Amino acid sequence: MAARDKMMEALNFALKFEREGKEFYKKAARITNNSLGKEIFQTLAKEEILHMENIQKIYQNIEKEGEWRERITVIGNPEQIKTVFVEAMEKIDKEIKVSTSYLDALKKAMEMEERGEKLYNSLAEKAIDPLEKRFYLTLSVEERSHFLLILDSYDYLSDPAGWFAQKERSSLDGG
């Protein structure tokens, strides 16, 4: 198989993965009972859409030009997604009763992001073209970032006292 064909196959696989992620996050946003949960999942769905758009753009460029020409080092908006999670955690005690289904959805989201990170690391290892390798490593880093933010949210929601103890590095009795 020619290098170009391998690139196209890898991009198709990545596009399928991102599409599945987008559909999962959209569904999770629809079935989540709290507004902040909806916002978190909607933001993750938007991130997946950005990934898909970049993959499609590169795919079309390779079809047209015959080679990888895009130098992409950032795709999503890591600060925006981090802000959504921080705001969600700040408001959670006051406004939201956390359901088991929401925690289950966060677990599934972590699994998906972890799979994505492994997928993109694998594609980067197999890539011959330096721009292709960089693109997949960028996606891997973004998937890892999403995973860590979801994990932080999950830890906070499932054990707020433990989360504060870990983040604040102090005991709960003020000592």
C-alpha positions in Angstrom: 0.0 0.0 0.0 1.4 3.4 -1.0 2.1 6.0 1.7 -0.7 8.2 0.4 -3.2 5.4 0.7 -2.0 4.7 4.2 -2.5 8.3 5.1 -6.0 8.3 3.7 -6.9 5.1 5.5 -5.6 6.4 8.8 -7.6 9.7 8.3 -10.8 7.7 7.5 -10.3 5.7 10.7 -9.7 8.9 12.8 -12.7 10.5 11.3 -14.9 7.5 12.2 -13.5 7.6 15.7 -14.2 11.3 16.1 -17.7 10.9 14.7 -18.5 8.2 17.2 -17.2 10.5 20.0 -19.4 13.4 18.8 -22.5 11.2 18.7 -21.8 9.9 22.2 -21.4 13.4 23.6 -24.5 14.7 21.9 -26.5 11.8 23.2 -25.0 12.2 26.7 -26.0 15.9 26.6 -29.5 15.0 25.7 -30.0 12.4 28.4 -28.2 14.2 31.2 -30.6 15.8 33.7 -28.5 18.7 34.8 -27.6 21.8 32.9 -23.9 21.8 33.7 -23.6 18.2 32.6 -25.3 19.2 29.3 -22.8 22.0 28.9 -19.8 19.8 29.5 -21.0 17.1 27.0 -22.0 19.8 24.4 -18.5 21.3 24.7 -16.9 17.9 24.2 -19.1 17.3 21.2 -17.9 20.7 19.7 -14.3 19.6 20.3 -15.0 16.4 18.4 -16.5 18.4 15.5 -13.3 20.6 15.4 -11.3 17.4 15.1 -13.5 16.1 12.3 -13.3 19.3 10.4 -9.5 19.3 10.5 -9.3 15.6 9.5 -11.7 16.3 6.6 -9.7 19.3 5.5 -6.4 17.4 5.5 -8.1 14.4 3.7 -9.4 16.7 1.0 -6.0 18.4 0.6 -4.3 15.1 0.2 -6.9 14.0 -2.4 -6.3 17.2 -4.3 -2.5 17.8 -3.8 -1.4 14.2 -3.3 0.6 15.0 -0.1 0.2 16.2 3.5 0.7 20.0 3.6 -1.0 21.0 6.8 1.0 21.9 9.9 -1.4 21.7 12.7 -0.3 21.9 16.4 -3.6 23.0 18.1 -7.1 22.0 17.1 -9.6 22.6 19.9 -9.8 25.3 22.5 -8.3 23.8 25.6 -8.9 26.9 27.7 -12.6 27.0 26.8 -13.1 23.3 27.8 -11.1 23.8 31.0 -13.3 26.8 31.9 -16.5 24.7 31.4 -15.2 22.1 33.8 -14.0 24.6 36.4 -17.3 26.4 36.3 -19.2 23.1 36.5 -17.2 22.1 39.6 -17.7 25.5 41.3 -21.5 25.3 40.8 -22.1 21.7 41.4 -22.6 21.8 45.2 -25.2 24.6 45.0 -27.2 23.5 42.0 -26.9 19.9 41.0 -27.8 16.6 42.4 -25.4 14.1 40.8 -27.0 11.0 39.3 -25.4 7.7 38.9 -26.1 7.8 35.1 -24.2 11.1 34.9 -21.2 9.5 36.6 -21.5 6.5 34.3 -21.5 8.8 31.3 -18.3 10.5 32.6 -16.7 7.0 33.0 -17.6 6.2 29.4 -16.3 9.6 28.3 -12.9 8.8 30.0 -12.7 5.5 28.3 -13.4 7.1 24.9 -10.7 9.8 25.5 -8.2 7.2 26.6 -8.9 5.1 23.5 -8.5 8.2 21.4 -5.1 9.0 22.9 -3.9 5.4 22.3 -5.3 5.5 18.7 -3.5 8.7 17.8 -0.3 7.7 19.5 -0.4 4.5 17.4 -1.1 6.4 14.2 1.7 8.8 15.0 4.1 5.9 15.4 3.1 4.5 12.0 3.3 7.9 10.3 6.1 8.5 7.9 5.4 12.1 7.0 6.5 14.5 9.8 3.4 16.7 9.4 1.2 13.6 9.7 3.0 12.5 12.8 2.7 16.0 14.3 -1.1 16.1 13.6 -1.7 12.7 15.3 0.4 13.7 18.3 -1.6 16.9 18.6 -4.8 14.9 18.6 -3.3 12.6 21.2 -2.4 15.5 23.5 -5.9 16.9 23.1 -7.5 13.5 23.9 -5.3 13.3 27.0 -6.3 16.8 28.1 -10.0 15.9 27.7 -9.4 12.7 29.7 -7.7 14.5 32.6 -10.5 17.2 32.8 -13.2 14.5 32.8 -11.3 12.6 35.4 -11.0 15.7 37.6 -14.8 16.3 37.2 -15.6 12.6 38.0 -13.3 12.7 41.1 -15.0 15.9 42.3 -18.5 14.6 41.8 -18.0 11.2 43.3 -15.9 12.3 46.3 -15.9 16.1 46.9 -14.1 15.9 50.2 -11.4 13.6 48.8 -11.1 15.9 45.8 -10.6 19.0 48.0 -8.1 17.2 50.2 -6.1 16.2 47.1 -6.3 19.6 45.4 -5.8 21.7 48.5 -3.2 19.4 50.0 -4.6 20.1 53.5 -6.8 18.2 56.0 -10.5 18.8 56.1 -10.4 19.9 59.8 -8.4 23.0 59.0 -5.3 21.6 60.7 
